[in-house]
Amino acid sequence: MRIISPLRLLFVFVLLSMSAASFAQISVTISFAPPELPVYEQPLCPGDGYLWTPGYWGYADDVGDYYWVPGTWVMAPEPGLLWTPAYWGWGGNGYVFYDGYWGQQVGFYGGVSYGYGYFGNGYEGGRWQNGQFFYNRSVNNVNVTNIHNVYNTTVINSTTVNRVSYNGGSGGLSARPTPQQEAAAREKHIPPVAAQTQHSQAARANPEQRASVNHGKPGVAATPKPGAFSDRAVVPAKAAGAPYTPPVNRAAVQPAANIPAAHPESNAARPERPAPDNRPEANRPTTGQPNNPPEPKRAEPNPPESNHPPTAHPNSPPEPKRNEPADRSQTPSPGERSQPQRTPPPPPEEKPRAAQDQRQRPQPAPPKQEEKKSKEAQPKRDEKPPQ
């Protein structure tokens, strides 16, 4: 039984944890397509165990521009693992980036022809045999003096060779994954190793790698090892895949499906909305009715208004004070009729009020002549008889 050393298990765990962020980049979507692949030569393989990982266009959302990640030779994290390259694919409302990964089989990479063994379907650049990788000299730049595990098999590329770097969308490739590639996508994978992640970050930080600067022809198209941008074996691009002009509105990169569309009309004042002064006047008193006082809307702690005397109106006589025993105009209750009524004399201040009430009330008709004479003959109560 083969025993796996704890150190090897720890190494694999560190690789998985350090590269998890890079492997989770499949959610990035861009509204315009990446440039075509540049034309460049593959640098010499640095040693046994290195596998070729082709270059690709990444995207920097902080600057709104694509940047070229150079192709490079990478040491496989484990024997028997092959590299599936990254690619861009149309997702219905934008271009989606699918990061590469390590696995037992090469999966689907959009049908993009990266060259050097990656011609859109599978990998023809080498194979694992008895724990050692054998290189196909027909598609790889290998020094046979230092590396002896090589073979030479001519690869016939049946696909149309072009420099398109994405699948689907306008002008993209129309390749679809095969059942074997779909099964490979469901297998256990290892994300890009730490050296690959650092390599991509270095390319992103270099302004010369941006498509708006190099116009699809990067000065560093491939490196002998990850991160070796200043190595003398660095390979520049010979030509761009096609003339590239960045779009003017490349800063607006996120489609509406990922970020909610801005609706300026929801924040700005709409012209059809009424002004604050034209709001419904439900709580204002009705205009044109001077005899009707405004009805208060606030809840009063006092008892209901039905238990209080009616509110005085402008044209009605003044209401007597509540704590004064003024004359009642209402009919007394049956209990009050059984008791003798003792009406106190009106207070002095009420006489002018009574006189005022008398003037406001309709006056009776003048008495007849006979009644007037009889009344004049009677002496007044307050006058004393003549002495």
C-alpha positions as CSV (number, residue, x, y, z in Angstrom):
1,M,0.0,0.0,0.0
2,R,1.3,3.4,-0.9
3,I,1.7,5.8,2.0
4,I,1.3,9.6,1.3
5,S,3.6,11.6,3.4
6,P,2.0,14.4,5.6
7,L,4.3,16.9,4.0
8,R,2.8,16.2,0.6
9,L,-0.7,16.5,1.9
10,L,0.2,19.9,3.6
11,F,1.7,21.1,0.3
12,V,-1.5,20.3,-1.6
13,F,-3.6,22.0,1.1
14,V,-1.5,25.2,0.9
15,L,-1.9,25.2,-2.9
16,L,-5.7,25.0,-2.6
17,S,-6.0,27.7,0.0
18,M,-3.6,30.2,-1.7
19,S,-5.3,29.8,-5.1
20,A,-8.9,29.8,-4.1
21,A,-9.4,33.5,-4.8
22,S,-8.0,33.2,-8.4
23,F,-10.2,30.1,-9.1
24,A,-13.3,32.0,-8.2
25,Q,-13.1,34.5,-11.0
26,I,-15.8,33.0,-13.2
27,S,-18.3,35.5,-12.0
28,V,-16.6,38.5,-13.8
29,T,-18.6,39.8,-16.8
30,I,-17.6,42.4,-19.3
31,S,-19.8,44.2,-21.8
32,F,-17.3,44.2,-24.7
33,A,-15.2,41.4,-26.1
34,P,-11.5,40.9,-25.4
35,P,-8.9,41.5,-28.1
36,E,-7.6,38.7,-30.4
37,L,-4.7,36.6,-29.3
38,P,-1.3,38.1,-30.2
39,V,1.3,36.1,-32.3
40,Y,4.3,35.0,-30.3
41,E,6.9,32.2,-30.1
42,Q,7.1,29.8,-27.2
43,P,10.2,30.2,-25.0
44,L,12.4,27.2,-24.3
45,C,11.2,24.8,-21.6
46,P,13.3,25.5,-18.5
47,G,13.4,21.9,-17.2
48,D,11.8,18.5,-16.7
49,G,8.3,18.6,-15.1
50,Y,7.3,22.0,-16.4
51,L,4.0,22.2,-18.4
52,W,3.1,24.9,-20.8
53,T,0.2,27.3,-19.8
54,P,-0.8,29.6,-22.7
55,G,-1.3,33.3,-22.4
56,Y,-4.7,35.0,-22.2
57,W,-6.4,38.3,-21.8
58,G,-7.4,39.2,-18.2
59,Y,-9.5,42.2,-17.2
60,A,-8.8,44.9,-14.6
61,D,-12.0,46.4,-13.4
62,D,-10.3,49.3,-11.6
63,V,-8.9,50.6,-14.9
64,G,-11.6,49.2,-17.2
65,D,-9.1,47.6,-19.6
66,Y,-7.9,44.1,-20.7
67,Y,-4.3,43.1,-19.9
68,W,-2.2,40.3,-21.3
69,V,-1.1,37.5,-19.0
70,P,1.9,36.1,-20.7
71,G,2.1,32.4,-21.5
72,T,4.7,30.6,-19.3
73,W,6.0,27.3,-18.2
74,V,4.7,26.1,-14.8
75,M,5.7,23.2,-12.6
76,A,2.7,20.8,-12.3
77,P,1.4,20.7,-8.6
78,E,1.1,16.9,-8.8
79,P,2.2,14.2,-11.2
80,G,-0.6,13.2,-13.6
81,L,-2.3,16.6,-13.7
82,L,-2.9,18.6,-16.9
83,W,-3.7,22.2,-17.4
84,T,-7.1,23.4,-18.8
85,P,-6.6,27.0,-20.0
86,A,-8.8,30.0,-19.1
87,Y,-11.1,31.5,-21.6
88,W,-13.9,34.0,-22.1
89,G,-17.5,33.0,-23.1
90,W,-20.7,34.9,-23.8
91,G,-23.1,34.6,-20.9
92,G,-26.2,36.1,-22.5
93,N,-25.6,39.7,-21.4
94,G,-21.8,40.0,-21.2
95,Y,-18.6,38.1,-21.5
96,V,-17.8,35.8,-18.6
97,F,-14.3,34.8,-17.6
98,Y,-13.7,31.1,-16.7
99,D,-10.4,30.6,-15.0
100,G,-8.1,27.6,-15.8
101,Y,-7.6,24.6,-13.5
102,W,-5.5,21.5,-13.0
103,G,-7.1,18.1,-13.4
104,Q,-6.6,14.5,-14.6
105,Q,-8.1,15.4,-18.0
106,V,-8.2,18.6,-20.0
107,G,-11.7,20.1,-20.0
108,F,-13.5,22.6,-22.2
109,Y,-11.7,25.9,-22.9
110,G,-14.1,27.5,-25.3
111,G,-12.6,26.1,-28.5
112,V,-10.0,28.8,-28.4
113,S,-6.8,27.9,-30.4
114,Y,-4.0,29.0,-28.1
115,G,-1.4,26.9,-30.0
116,Y,1.5,24.8,-28.7
117,G,-0.7,21.8,-28.1
118,Y,-3.9,23.7,-27.2
119,F,-5.8,23.8,-30.6
120,G,-9.3,24.2,-29.2
121,N,-10.0,20.7,-28.1
122,G,-7.9,18.7,-25.6
123,Y,-4.1,18.9,-25.4
124,E,-1.6,17.5,-27.9
125,G,1.6,18.8,-26.3
126,G,2.5,15.9,-24.1
127,R,1.3,13.1,-21.8
128,W,2.1,11.5,-18.4
129,Q,3.7,8.1,-18.3
130,N,4.9,6.3,-15.2
131,G,4.9,9.5,-13.2
132,Q,6.9,11.4,-15.7
133,F,5.8,13.9,-18.3
134,F,6.8,13.3,-22.0
135,Y,6.9,16.3,-24.3
136,N,5.8,16.3,-27.9
137,R,8.6,18.0,-29.8
138,S,6.4,18.8,-32.8
139,V,4.5,21.5,-30.8
140,N,6.9,22.3,-27.9
141,N,10.2,24.1,-27.7
142,V,12.2,21.5,-25.8
143,N,16.0,21.1,-25.5
144,V,16.6,17.4,-26.0
145,T,20.1,17.7,-24.6
146,N,18.7,18.4,-21.1
147,I,15.2,16.7,-21.5
148,H,15.2,13.1,-22.8
149,N,11.6,12.1,-22.2
150,V,10.3,13.4,-25.5
151,Y,8.5,12.1,-28.5
152,N,7.6,13.5,-31.9
153,T,4.0,13.2,-33.2
154,T,2.7,15.4,-35.9
155,V,-0.6,17.0,-34.9
156,I,-3.1,17.6,-37.6
157,N,-5.3,20.6,-36.7
158,S,-8.7,20.1,-38.1
159,T,-10.1,23.3,-36.8
160,T,-9.9,26.7,-38.5
161,V,-6.9,28.5,-37.1
162,N,-7.8,32.1,-36.0
163,R,-6.9,34.4,-33.3
164,V,-10.3,34.8,-31.7
165,S,-10.0,34.7,-27.9
166,Y,-13.6,34.1,-26.8
167,N,-16.6,31.8,-27.3
168,G,-20.1,32.9,-28.3
169,G,-21.3,36.4,-28.7
170,S,-20.7,38.6,-31.7
171,G,-17.8,37.2,-33.7
172,G,-17.0,34.5,-31.2
173,L,-16.3,30.8,-31.6
174,S,-19.2,28.4,-31.8
175,A,-17.6,25.4,-30.1
176,R,-19.6,23.4,-27.5
177,P,-18.3,21.0,-24.8
178,T,-18.4,17.3,-25.6
179,P,-19.8,14.8,-23.1
180,Q,-16.2,13.9,-22.1
181,Q,-15.4,17.5,-21.4
182,E,-18.5,18.0,-19.4
183,A,-17.6,15.0,-17.3
184,A,-14.1,16.4,-16.9
185,A,-15.6,19.6,-15.6
186,R,-17.4,17.7,-12.8
187,E,-14.2,16.0,-11.6
188,K,-12.0,17.2,-8.8
189,H,-9.9,20.1,-9.8
190,I,-7.0,22.1,-8.3
191,P,-7.1,25.9,-9.0
192,P,-4.1,27.8,-10.3
193,V,-1.1,27.5,-8.0
194,A,0.4,30.4,-6.2
195,A,3.1,31.0,-8.9
196,Q,0.3,31.4,-11.5
197,T,-1.7,33.8,-9.3
198,Q,1.4,36.0,-8.7
199,H,2.2,35.9,-12.4
200,S,-1.3,37.2,-13.3
201,Q,-1.1,39.9,-10.6
202,A,2.3,41.1,-12.0
203,A,0.8,41.4,-15.5
204,R,-2.2,43.3,-14.1
205,A,0.1,45.8,-12.4
206,N,2.2,46.5,-15.5
207,P,0.6,49.3,-17.6
208,E,2.5,48.0,-20.7
209,Q,0.5,44.8,-20.6
210,R,-2.8,46.7,-21.0
211,A,-4.6,46.5,-24.4
212,S,-5.2,50.2,-24.6
213,V,-1.4,50.7,-24.4
214,N,0.0,47.9,-26.5
215,H,-3.0,47.7,-28.9
216,G,-3.1,44.0,-28.8
217,K,0.7,43.5,-29.2
218,P,2.2,43.2,-25.7
219,G,5.9,43.7,-25.2
220,V,6.0,40.6,-22.9
221,A,4.0,37.9,-24.6
222,A,5.6,34.9,-22.9
223,T,8.1,34.1,-20.1
224,P,10.3,31.1,-19.3
225,K,8.9,30.9,-15.8
226,P,6.1,32.6,-13.8
227,G,6.8,36.2,-12.9
228,A,10.0,36.4,-14.9
229,F,9.0,39.6,-16.8
230,S,12.6,40.9,-16.8
231,D,14.3,37.7,-17.8
232,R,16.4,37.8,-20.9
233,A,14.4,34.9,-22.3
234,V,11.2,36.9,-22.4
235,V,9.5,36.7,-25.7
236,P,7.7,39.8,-27.2
237,A,4.7,39.5,-29.4
238,K,5.5,39.6,-33.2
239,A,2.1,40.9,-34.1
240,A,-1.4,41.6,-32.8
241,G,-4.1,39.2,-33.8
242,A,-6.0,42.1,-35.3
243,P,-5.9,45.9,-34.9
244,Y,-7.4,46.7,-31.6
245,T,-9.0,50.0,-30.5
246,P,-10.5,50.1,-27.0
247,P,-14.1,51.2,-26.8
248,V,-14.7,54.8,-25.6
249,N,-17.1,53.6,-22.8
250,R,-15.0,50.8,-21.6
251,A,-15.4,52.0,-18.0
252,A,-19.0,50.8,-18.1
253,V,-18.2,47.1,-18.0
254,Q,-20.9,45.5,-15.9
255,P,-24.1,44.5,-17.6
256,A,-27.5,45.1,-16.0
257,A,-27.9,41.5,-14.9
258,N,-25.0,41.8,-12.4
259,I,-25.4,45.4,-11.2
260,P,-29.0,47.0,-11.1
261,A,-29.5,49.6,-13.8
262,A,-29.4,53.1,-12.6
263,H,-32.8,54.8,-12.7
264,P,-32.2,58.5,-12.4
265,E,-35.9,59.2,-12.5
266,S,-36.4,57.4,-9.2
267,N,-34.1,59.8,-7.4
268,A,-34.8,63.1,-9.3
269,A,-38.0,65.0,-9.0
270,R,-40.4,64.1,-11.8
271,P,-42.0,67.0,-13.6
272,E,-45.4,65.4,-13.5
273,R,-45.4,65.1,-9.7
274,P,-47.4,67.9,-8.0
275,A,-45.5,70.5,-6.0
276,P,-45.6,70.4,-2.2
277,D,-48.0,73.3,-2.1
278,N,-50.5,71.4,-4.3
279,R,-50.9,68.4,-2.1
280,P,-54.5,67.2,-1.3
281,E,-56.0,69.6,1.3
282,A,-57.8,66.9,3.3
283,N,-56.9,68.5,6.7
284,R,-57.5,72.1,5.7
285,P,-60.8,73.9,6.3
286,T,-63.2,74.2,3.4
287,T,-62.9,77.6,1.8
288,G,-65.9,79.7,1.0
289,Q,-67.9,78.8,4.2
290,P,-67.3,81.5,6.8
291,N,-70.1,80.2,9.1
292,N,-68.5,76.8,9.5
293,P,-65.5,76.8,11.9
294,P,-62.6,74.4,11.1
295,E,-63.0,71.0,12.7
296,P,-60.0,69.9,14.7
297,K,-58.4,66.6,13.7
298,R,-56.4,66.0,16.9
299,A,-57.7,63.7,19.5
300,E,-58.7,65.7,22.6
301,P,-58.5,64.3,26.1
302,N,-61.9,65.9,27.0
303,P,-65.2,63.9,26.7
304,P,-66.9,63.8,23.3
305,E,-68.2,67.0,22.0
306,S,-71.8,65.6,22.1
307,N,-71.8,66.1,25.9
308,H,-70.9,69.8,25.6
309,P,-73.1,72.7,24.5
310,P,-72.8,73.5,20.9
311,T,-70.0,75.8,19.8
312,A,-71.0,79.4,19.4
313,H,-71.4,80.6,15.8
314,P,-70.8,84.1,14.7
315,N,-74.5,84.7,14.0
316,S,-75.8,83.0,17.1
317,P,-76.3,84.7,20.5
318,P,-73.4,84.3,23.0
319,E,-73.4,81.2,25.1
320,P,-73.7,81.7,28.8
321,K,-70.9,80.6,31.0
322,R,-71.0,77.0,32.1
323,N,-70.5,77.7,35.8
324,E,-73.3,80.2,35.9
325,P,-76.9,79.2,36.4
326,A,-78.2,81.0,33.3
327,D,-81.7,80.6,32.0
328,R,-82.2,77.3,30.3
329,S,-83.9,77.3,27.0
330,Q,-84.5,73.6,27.1
331,T,-87.6,72.0,28.5
332,P,-87.0,70.7,32.1
333,S,-87.0,67.0,32.7
334,P,-90.0,65.4,34.5
335,G,-88.0,65.2,37.8
336,E,-87.5,68.9,37.7
337,R,-91.2,69.7,37.1
338,S,-92.2,68.1,40.4
339,Q,-90.1,70.6,42.4
340,P,-90.9,74.3,42.8
341,Q,-88.8,76.4,40.6
342,R,-86.8,79.1,42.2
343,T,-85.3,81.2,39.6
344,P,-82.7,83.6,41.1
345,P,-82.6,87.1,39.7
346,P,-80.3,87.5,36.8
347,P,-76.9,88.9,37.7
348,P,-76.4,92.6,36.9
349,E,-74.2,91.9,34.0
350,E,-76.8,89.8,32.3
351,K,-79.3,92.8,31.9
352,P,-77.6,94.4,29.0
353,R,-77.2,90.9,27.4
354,A,-80.9,90.3,27.8
355,A,-81.7,93.7,26.3
356,Q,-79.4,92.8,23.4
357,D,-81.3,89.6,23.0
358,Q,-84.5,91.5,23.1
359,R,-83.3,93.7,20.2
360,Q,-82.2,90.8,18.1
361,R,-85.5,88.9,18.6
362,P,-88.6,89.8,16.6
363,Q,-90.7,92.4,18.4
364,P,-94.4,91.6,19.0
365,A,-97.1,93.7,17.4
366,P,-98.1,97.0,19.2
367,P,-101.0,96.5,21.6
368,K,-104.4,97.8,20.9
369,Q,-105.5,101.3,21.8
370,E,-107.6,100.2,24.7
371,E,-104.9,98.1,26.2
372,K,-102.5,101.0,25.9
373,K,-104.7,103.4,27.8
374,S,-105.3,100.9,30.6
375,K,-101.7,100.3,31.0
376,E,-101.0,104.1,31.1
377,A,-103.6,104.4,33.9
378,Q,-101.8,101.9,36.1
379,P,-99.0,103.3,38.2
380,K,-95.6,101.9,37.9
381,R,-94.4,99.6,40.7
382,D,-91.3,101.5,41.4
383,E,-93.0,105.0,41.4
384,K,-94.5,106.4,44.7
385,P,-98.0,107.9,44.7
386,P,-98.1,111.6,44.8
387,Q,-98.1,113.1,48.2
